Structures are given as C-alpha cells and as structure tokens.
Amino acid sequence: MSFVNTLREMLAGARPQPTSTTSPSPIHWRVLQIIHNPTVRSERGRKLTHILNWQDPDDLARRFREDVHHASYGLVNFEIVERLETDGLPIKEDGFQYDGEMFLLRWRTRTGWHQPDRVNYQRILTEFNIIPQINLNHIDEVWLFAPPYAGYYESMMVGPGAFWCNAPPLPVRGRVAKRFVIMGFNYERGVGEMLENLGHRAESILKQLFRGKRGDADLWSRFTRYDKTHPGRAECGNVHFAPNSERDYDWGNPRLVLSNCDDWYHFPHFRGLTRQVNCREWGNGDIRQHHLWWMRHFPHVTGATGGISHNWWEYIIDPNRV
C-alpha cells in the first residue's frame, strides 16, 4: 500500500471528514524543474546522487506532486513543463563554484565549506532564461534541486510587489509580468522536508494575506494556535509546532491536549468541535505525515468572507492573489 493511501486511511479513521460542499476549481500550476547534479570523474563519471546514494530528484518531484495533490483534496495540480539537468553546481554570490570533486571532498571530510554560502540567484535567472518564460506565461514557478550547501533558500518570491516568503524578496531589473516563487529542494533529504519548505511558504503567504485582520477575523492566527501558547485552546499549530508540541519539531509528543483542529474540516461552518489529541493524529513524529495532516486542515471550499477566499490554496500556490 502506498504512503498516501496509508495516510488517507489514518486520516479517515474515527475522525470527522470535511463537510460536503462545492469544490473550487482545480489549480494547474506549471513548473520549471532545474537539477544541479554533477558527475565526478574520479568516481567513474557517476552522478553525485548515485555516489552518495541520495534521493532521485525526479522521484522526489513526483512524490511531492502527489502529496500536495492529496493534501489539497485534489485542488493543486503541479505540472513539470520543462526539466533541465546540469552537470555542475550553482555559482555563489561571490562567484565561487564547487566542482563535483571538490564538493565530494568537502562532504566526506565535513570541512572547508565555502562562505558566504548563498547562491547567485541572478545568475540562475539569466542562465535558465527564467524571467522571459514567466513573462511569456510558459511557467508559473521554479523548483531547484541540489545537494546540501548549494546556498538556496527554501522558498523565495520574485516579481512586482514580492514580499517575504521564508526569505527576502528577490529584486530583479526589468519587467517581470507576475509574482512567482522559486523553491529550493535538497535531494539529500526526503519529501517530508519538501513539504516543510511548502509549509513555510504557506505560513509566509497566509500571514501576509491576513496582515490587516484583527481578532476573530484573523483566521490565520487562530489556525496556528497550539497549547504551549494558548493553553486549552489549541487549534492546528504551525509547521514546527503540532497542537501539543513543547518545542520546535516536537511532532512525536504523546501528551494529550484539548484542540478544535477537527472544526477546520468544516470551515467556514465551525461547530465548536473539541477533543483530546496527541501525536497519534499526525504520524507519531514522522515529518511527512505531520505536514500532510496539517495541510489537510487548510480551508479548501468555495465562497469568501471579508474579501478572502475560503480556499487558502489559491494564495499558497499563486501569490498574485494576495
């Protein structure tokens, strides 16, 4: 049985399911996938991912797309419209660039990593002709895959009116037709960490969306409550804190706390549902299962209140709607 099917059964067991309502139109989002995966001559010309037995970037992308499709109740459909793989590593802001041999030495000895670490995003935009493709409406966002120490942010926003997206907005010269997000994925890690990147993107975008709301109208602040900050009034928590977490990444805590996380399955018709929950709800500490559980609680139905759609995925995927 696949992971997603197992998760579906887990989420369905003895738990209220989302209220039956009209579903919003699906979101079809076109992705440019760029993979930095150098070959190493001294290792018989094998690719870095094969030498170190790391994840296959294409398999990661496939599983990530499936997970987001599931988490969004089928609303989000990522399509990789162009895939580019380069036999090299990205160039840093100061012009430094690892070759495959040098990177492998640094990784095996865990010494000598170059600083500053940040990648030269302007070079990436130019090298892969990204802005013209955005302006011609050929793509909607970019996924970068590379090893650790590539210098990527987990996510970054570009374009007119770009705002903080778990990283400062990237300024560019010239015309950019729309806002778009560049995701940075590490193929040493798994899909759970990719979902974490998306989760922090969601946090940034939804915080921006609700920035002018106060009190009960600030649904994002309500959604992210957890017991440590709101004793007895936990809701769904955030990326790092489940409803009962006592510290960052504490997704395996067996402590029972009162939460009304189930009420979000019925949004916007809250019913006052509360019950005791703990880590059994979200995978007993598994990063991927927690993040999918968390995202499955996002509002995802038709309608709007106060000018804000009841489908939060519209904003998470398309920052131009904010």
C-alpha positions in Angstrom: 0.0 0.0 0.0 1.4 3.5 -0.9 2.2 6.0 1.7 -0.6 8.4 0.6 -3.2 5.6 0.7 -2.0 4.6 4.2 -2.2 8.3 5.3 -5.7 8.5 3.8 -6.8 5.6 6.0 -5.2 7.1 9.0 -6.9 10.5 8.5 -10.3 8.8 7.8 -10.2 6.7 11.0 -12.7 7.9 13.7 -12.3 11.5 12.6 -14.8 14.0 11.2 -14.4 14.4 7.5 -14.6 17.7 5.6 -18.1 19.0 5.1 -19.5 18.1 1.7 -19.7 21.3 -0.3 -18.9 22.6 -3.8 -15.3 22.3 -4.5 -13.3 25.2 -6.0 -11.8 24.9 -9.5 -8.5 22.9 -9.5 -5.3 24.9 -9.8 -3.0 23.8 -12.7 0.5 25.2 -12.0 3.4 24.9 -14.4 6.8 24.2 -13.1 10.3 24.6 -14.4 12.5 21.9 -12.7 16.2 22.6 -12.6 18.5 19.9 -11.2 22.2 20.5 -10.3 23.7 17.0 -10.2 27.4 17.0 -11.2 29.3 13.9 -12.4 32.6 13.1 -10.7 35.5 11.8 -12.9 37.3 10.1 -10.1 34.1 8.1 -9.3 33.9 6.6 -12.8 31.9 9.6 -14.0 28.9 8.8 -11.8 26.5 11.5 -10.7 26.7 12.9 -7.2 23.3 11.4 -6.2 24.4 7.9 -7.2 27.8 8.2 -5.5 26.3 9.2 -2.2 23.1 7.1 -2.6 20.9 10.2 -2.3 17.4 10.7 -3.5 16.4 10.7 -7.2 15.3 14.3 -7.8 12.7 13.1 -10.3 11.2 10.7 -7.9 11.2 13.4 -5.2 9.3 15.7 -7.5 6.8 13.0 -8.4 6.0 12.1 -4.8 5.9 15.8 -3.8 3.3 16.5 -6.5 1.3 13.5 -5.3 1.4 14.6 -1.7 0.3 18.2 -2.4 -2.5 16.9 -4.7 -3.6 14.8 -1.7 -3.2 17.5 0.9 -5.2 19.9 -1.1 -8.1 17.5 -1.8 -7.1 17.3 -5.4 -7.1 21.1 -5.9 -3.4 21.6 -6.7 -2.0 20.0 -9.8 1.7 20.8 -10.4 2.9 20.0 -13.9 6.6 20.0 -14.7 6.5 21.5 -18.2 10.3 21.7 -18.6 13.1 19.7 -16.9 16.7 20.8 -17.1 19.6 18.9 -15.6 23.1 20.5 -15.4 26.4 18.7 -14.9 27.6 21.2 -12.3 26.7 23.1 -9.1 25.3 26.6 -8.8 27.6 29.6 -8.5 27.7 31.5 -5.2 27.1 35.3 -4.9 30.8 35.9 -4.8 31.5 33.9 -7.9 32.7 30.7 -6.1 31.6 27.4 -7.6 32.2 23.8 -6.3 33.1 21.2 -8.9 32.0 17.6 -8.2 35.4 16.5 -6.9 35.7 19.4 -4.5 32.1 19.0 -3.2 32.6 15.3 -2.6 35.8 16.0 -0.6 34.1 18.7 1.5 31.2 16.3 2.2 33.3 13.3 3.1 35.6 15.4 5.4 32.8 17.7 6.7 35.3 20.6 6.5 36.1 23.6 4.3 32.7 24.7 3.2 32.8 28.0 1.4 31.4 31.1 2.9 29.3 33.1 2.0 27.0 30.2 1.1 24.2 31.9 -0.7 23.7 31.1 -4.3 23.7 33.8 -7.0 20.0 33.9 -7.9 20.6 36.5 -10.6 22.9 34.0 -12.4 20.2 31.3 -12.2 17.6 33.6 -13.6 19.8 34.5 -16.5 21.3 31.1 -17.2 18.0 29.4 -17.4 16.1 32.2 -19.1 13.5 32.2 -16.3 12.1 35.8 -16.5 11.3 35.6 -20.2 9.5 32.3 -19.6 7.5 33.9 -16.8 6.7 36.9 -19.0 5.5 34.7 -21.8 3.3 32.7 -19.4 5.1 29.5 -20.1 5.8 28.7 -16.5 4.4 29.7 -13.1 7.2 28.8 -10.7 10.6 27.2 -10.4 11.9 24.2 -8.5 15.7 24.0 -7.9 17.2 20.7 -6.8 20.7 20.5 -5.5 22.8 18.9 -2.7 23.3 20.5 0.8 25.4 23.7 0.8 24.0 24.7 -2.6 23.0 28.0 -1.0 19.3 28.0 -1.8 16.6 29.4 0.4 13.7 27.0 0.9 11.5 29.4 -1.0 11.8 33.0 -2.3 9.4 35.3 -4.1 10.2 37.3 -7.2 8.2 39.9 -9.2 6.1 43.1 -8.7 5.1 43.5 -5.1 7.0 40.4 -4.0 7.1 40.0 -0.2 8.8 37.8 2.4 8.3 34.1 1.5 10.6 32.5 4.1 13.3 34.6 2.6 13.6 38.3 1.5 12.0 39.0 -1.9 14.5 38.9 -4.8 14.9 42.2 -6.6 15.3 42.0 -10.4 15.9 44.6 -13.1 13.5 44.9 -15.9 9.9 43.9 -16.4 8.5 40.8 -14.6 4.9 40.1 -15.5 3.8 38.5 -12.3 5.0 37.3 -8.9 6.4 33.8 -8.8 8.1 31.6 -6.2 11.5 29.8 -6.5 11.6 26.7 -4.4 14.9 25.2 -3.2 15.0 21.5 -2.6 17.8 19.4 -1.1 17.9 15.9 -2.7 19.9 14.5 0.2 16.6 14.8 2.2 13.1 13.5 1.6 9.6 14.5 0.6 8.8 15.5 4.2 11.4 18.2 4.0 10.0 19.4 0.7 6.6 19.7 2.4 8.3 21.6 5.2 9.5 24.1 2.5 6.0 24.4 1.2 4.7 24.8 4.7 6.9 27.7 5.5 5.9 29.2 2.1 2.2 28.8 3.2 3.0 30.5 6.6 4.6 33.5 4.9 1.8 34.0 2.3 -1.1 33.4 4.7 0.4 35.8 7.3 0.7 38.4 4.5 -2.9 37.7 3.5 -4.3 38.2 6.9 -2.0 41.0 7.9 -4.8 43.6 8.1 -7.2 41.5 10.1 -7.7 41.7 13.8 -9.5 39.5 16.4 -11.7 36.7 15.1 -11.2 37.9 11.5 -7.5 36.9 11.7 -8.2 33.3 10.9 -4.6 32.5 10.3 -3.5 33.4 13.8 -6.4 31.3 15.1 -5.5 28.3 12.9 -1.9 28.3 14.1 -2.6 28.3 17.9 -1.0 25.5 19.9 -1.3 24.5 23.5 2.0 25.9 24.7 1.0 29.5 23.6 -2.8 29.0 24.1 -3.4 26.5 26.9 -6.6 24.6 26.4 -7.3 26.4 23.1 -5.0 24.7 20.7 -6.2 24.5 17.1 -3.9 23.2 14.3 -0.5 24.6 15.2 2.1 25.5 12.6 4.9 23.8 10.6 7.2 23.3 13.6 4.6 23.0 16.4 1.8 20.5 16.4 -1.1 21.3 18.8 0.7 19.6 21.7 4.3 20.4 20.9 6.5 21.8 23.6 9.5 22.7 21.3 10.4 23.0 17.7 10.0 19.9 15.6 8.3 18.1 18.6 5.9 16.1 16.4 6.2 12.9 18.4 4.9 14.2 21.7 2.3 11.7 23.3 0.9 14.4 25.7 -2.8 14.8 25.2 -4.2 18.3 24.8 -7.6 19.8 24.0 -7.8 21.0 20.4 -10.6 22.0 18.0 -8.5 21.1 14.9 -11.4 18.9 13.7 -13.5 22.1 13.3 -11.3 23.2 10.4 -12.6 20.3 8.4 -16.0 22.0 8.4 -14.8 25.5 7.6 -16.4 28.1 7.4 -19.2 26.4 9.5 -17.4 25.9 12.8 -19.3 23.6 15.1 -17.3 24.0 18.3 -15.8 20.6 18.0 -13.1 19.9 20.5 -11.3 16.7 21.7 -8.1 15.4 23.1 -5.3 14.9 20.6 -1.7 13.8 20.5 1.0 12.6 18.1 -1.1 9.6 17.0 -3.1 12.0 14.9 -0.1 13.1 12.8 2.2 10.1 12.5 4.0 9.8 15.8 6.8 12.1 14.9 7.0 11.5 11.2 7.8 14.8 9.4 5.9 13.9 6.2 2.8 12.7 8.0 2.6 15.7 10.3 2.9 18.2 7.4 0.2 16.4 5.4 -2.1 16.2 8.4 -1.5 20.0 9.0 -2.1 21.0 5.4 -5.3 18.8 5.1 -6.8 21.2 7.6 -6.4 24.3 5.4 -9.8 25.7 4.2 -10.4 24.5 0.7 -14.0 25.3 -0.3 -15.9 27.8 -2.3 -17.0 31.2 -1.0 -15.3 34.1 0.7 -15.5 36.2 3.8 -14.2 39.8 4.2 -12.8 39.6 0.7 -10.7 36.5 1.5 -11.4 33.2 -0.3 -12.4 30.1 1.7 -9.8 28.2 -0.4 -6.4 29.1 1.1 -4.6 27.0 -1.6 -5.4 29.8 -4.1 -3.0 32.1 -2.2 -0.4 29.5 -1.2 0.1 28.5 -4.8 -0.5 31.8 -6.6 1.0 34.7 -4.7 -0.5 37.1 -7.2 -3.9 36.6 -5.5 -2.6 38.1 -2.3 
